[in-house]
Amino acid sequence: MRAMKMSERSKRVASVLKEKIPPLFQQFLSPNQVGFVTVTEIEVAGDLGIADVYVRSIGGPKDFIKAIQKVGPKMEYEVSQQVQLRRPMKLRFKLDKSAQATGKIRDLLS
């Protein structure tokens, strides 16, 4: 699922993004649209052009990821204003399926 090998620089940028992105969910989306969203992991490409943002929602609709993707360009703009990089970063929001997989494995072992 997650195969991107990150450099130290990419890891530092991912750490900064993990602080900057969650408040943007509250700024651009209501709890009715997405529920309580958690950023579980961020992977940044070596050229810092793309970040895969893995998210999970509690209490939100099943298609909450569509609402997040819809405001993605606004979030990209805000991130570009807050994180000084040479060029704007493309944010790709993805559903974190690791919790679902863990639950299925737990059920199979029970």
C-alpha positions as CSV (number, residue, x, y, z in Angstrom):
1,M,0.0,0.0,0.0
2,R,2.6,2.6,1.1
3,A,5.8,2.1,-0.9
4,M,7.3,5.6,-1.0
5,K,10.8,5.7,0.5
6,M,11.3,9.1,2.0
7,S,14.6,11.0,2.4
8,E,15.4,12.8,5.7
9,R,14.3,16.1,4.1
10,S,11.0,14.5,3.0
11,K,10.4,13.2,6.5
12,R,11.0,16.7,7.9
13,V,8.5,18.2,5.5
14,A,6.0,15.5,6.3
15,S,6.4,16.3,10.0
16,V,5.6,20.0,9.3
17,L,2.6,19.1,7.2
18,K,1.3,16.8,9.9
19,E,1.0,19.9,12.1
20,K,-0.3,22.3,9.4
21,I,-3.0,20.2,7.7
22,P,-5.4,19.1,10.5
23,P,-6.4,22.7,11.4
24,L,-7.3,23.2,7.7
25,F,-10.0,20.5,7.9
26,Q,-11.7,22.6,10.6
27,Q,-11.2,25.8,8.6
28,F,-12.7,24.5,5.3
29,L,-15.0,21.6,6.3
30,S,-17.8,21.2,8.8
31,P,-18.1,18.1,11.1
32,N,-21.3,17.2,9.2
33,Q,-19.2,16.9,6.0
34,V,-16.4,14.8,7.3
35,G,-16.8,13.9,11.0
36,F,-13.7,13.9,13.2
37,V,-10.8,13.6,10.7
38,T,-7.4,12.3,11.8
39,V,-4.2,12.4,9.6
40,T,-2.6,9.1,10.2
41,E,0.4,9.4,8.0
42,I,2.0,11.7,5.4
43,E,4.4,10.6,2.7
44,V,6.3,13.2,0.7
45,A,8.0,12.5,-2.6
46,G,11.7,13.1,-2.9
47,D,11.3,16.2,-5.1
48,L,8.8,17.6,-2.5
49,G,6.2,18.0,-5.3
50,I,3.6,15.5,-4.0
51,A,2.4,14.5,-0.5
52,D,0.1,11.6,0.1
53,V,-2.0,12.4,3.1
54,Y,-3.6,9.3,4.7
55,V,-6.8,10.2,6.6
56,R,-9.4,8.5,8.8
57,S,-12.8,9.7,9.9
58,I,-14.8,9.0,13.0
59,G,-18.5,9.8,12.9
60,G,-18.4,11.1,9.3
61,P,-20.2,9.9,6.2
62,K,-18.6,7.0,4.2
63,D,-17.7,9.3,1.3
64,F,-16.0,11.9,3.5
65,I,-12.9,11.6,1.4
66,K,-14.8,13.2,-1.5
67,A,-15.5,16.3,0.6
68,I,-11.8,16.6,1.5
69,Q,-10.7,16.2,-2.1
70,K,-13.1,18.9,-3.2
71,V,-11.4,21.5,-0.9
72,G,-7.9,20.1,-1.7
73,P,-6.9,23.0,-3.9
74,K,-7.7,25.5,-1.1
75,M,-5.7,23.4,1.3
76,E,-2.8,23.2,-1.1
77,Y,-2.8,27.0,-1.3
78,E,-2.9,27.4,2.5
79,V,-0.1,24.9,2.9
80,S,2.0,26.8,0.3
81,Q,1.5,30.0,2.3
82,Q,2.5,28.4,5.6
83,V,5.3,26.0,4.4
84,Q,8.1,27.7,2.4
85,L,9.0,25.5,-0.5
86,R,10.3,26.3,-3.9
87,R,7.1,25.3,-5.6
88,P,3.6,24.5,-4.5
89,M,3.0,20.9,-3.3
90,K,0.2,18.7,-4.6
91,L,-1.7,17.1,-1.8
92,R,-3.3,13.7,-2.5
93,F,-5.8,12.7,0.1
94,K,-6.2,9.0,0.6
95,L,-8.3,6.8,2.9
96,D,-6.2,5.1,5.5
97,K,-7.3,1.5,5.3
98,S,-4.8,0.1,7.8
99,A,-7.4,0.3,10.7
100,Q,-9.9,-1.7,8.6
101,A,-7.3,-4.3,7.8
102,T,-6.3,-4.6,11.5
103,G,-10.0,-5.1,12.4
104,K,-10.4,-7.8,9.8
105,I,-7.3,-9.6,11.0
106,R,-8.5,-9.3,14.6
107,D,-11.9,-10.8,13.6
108,L,-10.2,-13.7,11.8
109,L,-8.0,-14.5,14.7
110,S,-11.0,-14.4,17.2
